Amino acid sequence: MRRSVFALFGLALASSTVAAQSKRGTWEGSAYWSSGSQRLVVVLDSTASGWSGAMLPDSTRLVSVSVKADTVSFGIPYNGSVVSIGGLVAAGKFSGEMWFWKGPAPWHFVTVPDAQCAAIEATAASVTYGWGMIPVRARIGATDWTTSLFPKDGSYIVPVKTRVRAAEQLELGDTVTVRLTVDI
């Protein structure tokens, strides 16, 4: 039995000074199972013979590791089967101006730039729970929260909760850096 998961990865690949053909990347995130969640740290390595990887802290070897220009996929052995994980390699953060919508339920938002919207759109069908909403974990400064991206005019917007604005001392019009992890 194979279970598949699709995610937006914040995977940083850096060239090795040891060998020009070698790269190493680390992805940190969470996997959500029916029995709960688990923090994941995955280390991927490239060599002339291809990609390999392991899940930390127990060094579980990954199977079927593939890294291309903008996608990554791998399998994690689990209870006699393989959980397949794949997604887009993306920066995972962006900066934008905070704006206010004063409709019947007023909120502050930050608009996701077009480049990140394209990566999110590629995962949308796999993760949306309706109306194009995308569940995410967001971070501004030292404050984390869970929310959902809203589709708006061909882009996505991030709602910024009152407690986040208060904790980070944010005002309307401030330019903020937002880190996003798409929940899978």
N, C-alpha and C positions, 0 to 999 in steps of 0.2 A: 504494500500500500504506500502510495506517495501522497503527501499533503503539500500543497503549494501555497506560498505566501508571496505577495508583491509589495515592495516598499520603496520609499524614496530614501536613499542612503546619503549620509554625510560622510563620504569616504575620502580621506585625504591620501593621495598617492604621491610619494616624494622620491625623486631619483636618488639612488644610492651612490655614495662617493666611491665605493669599492668596485663596482662594475657598472659601466654605463648602461648595460642592458637590464639591470636588475632594479626593480621597484618594490616598495613595501607599503602597505596601506593598513590602517586600523579603522574599523567601524565599531562604534559603540551605540547600542540601542536597547530596545526591549522587545521581547517576543511575548505575545498574549495567547495563551492556550485556554481551553475550556476549564482547566483546573487552576488557572491563575496566570501570573506573569513571571518572567524571568529576565534579569538583566543579562545582556549579551555583549561580549567583547570579542570581535573576530579580527584576526591578523591574517592578511593575505600577503604572499610573497611571489614575485615573479623571477624566473631565471630563463636562460636560453631555452630550456625544455618545456616551459609553460608555467602555469599558475598552480600554487598549492595554498593551503590555509589551515588554520586551527582555531578552535573556539576556546577562549580562556575562561576560567582559571585552570580547567582540567586538561587542556591541550587536546580535546577531542578533534581528530583529524576530519577535515571537511572532504566531501567527495564532489566530483563533477564541477570543479572551480573554473569559472570563465569570467574574464574581465575584458571588455571591449571599450571602445572610445567613450561611450556614455552609459554602458550597462554593466552590471555585475550579477552573477548568479552562482549559487553553491548549494550543496546539500548537507544537511546535518543528520547523521545517524541517530535514530531515536526509537527505542522499544522495537527493534527488529525491522523498522521501516526507515525511510529517508524523508525528512522534511525539506522540501525545495524552497529556497528563498531567492528572489531575484528582484532587481530594481534598477533605478536610474542612479548614476553617480552625479551628485549635485553638491553645490557649495553648502546648502543647508542654512544659509543666513543671507540677509539682505538689509538694506537701510531704506527707510521711507519716512514721510511726514505723517504725523498723527492728525487725523481730521475727525470732525464730529458730524453725526447724522442725528437730526432732531425730530425724527418721526415719532410715531406713537410709543415706541420703545427706544428712547435715545441711547446711543452708544458711541464710543470712540473707536476708530479703526485705523489700520495702516494697510495701504494697498501693496500687494505683492507685485514686484516688477515683472514685465513680460517674460524675461528669460527664465525665471523660476516658475512662472505660470505654465510655461510649456512643459516643464518637467513634471509638475503636479498634474497637469491635464492627462499626461500619459498614464498615470496611476489611478486616475479618478474612477474609472469603471470598476476597478478591483476593490476600492475602499469606501466609496460613497455609501451613505446610508439613506439617501433620498434627496431630491431637490438639488443635487450637485454638491451637497455639504461634504467636506472632507475632514475627518477627525484628525486632530494634530495635538502635539505637545509643543508649546511655545515658550520662549525665554527672552526676556529683555533684561539686560544687566544681570543681577543675581536672582531674579524672580521668575519662577517657572509656573505654568498653569496649563490646564487642558481646555481646549476649545474646539471649534470647527471653523474651517475656512468657508466663507460664503462666496458663491459665484456672483460677480457683478460686472456687467458690461464687458464680458469677454475676459475678465481677469478674476482674481480672488482677493478677498479682503480678510484681514485678521482682526477680530474683535479684541479690544484691549480692556480687560476688566478694571473696575474702579480700584480694587486692592492692588493691582499691578501698577497703575498710575500713581497711587499714593506711595507705595513702597519705593518706587524709582523716581519720585518727585517729577513726574511728567506733566507737561501742559499741552494744550491744543497748539498745533503748529511745530512742536518739537520734532526733530529728526531723530529717529530711534533705530537701533540695530536689533533685528528680530531673528532668532534662531528657531527653525521649525523642524519637527520630526513628524512625519506622517504616521499615524497609528495604523497598524495592520491587524 
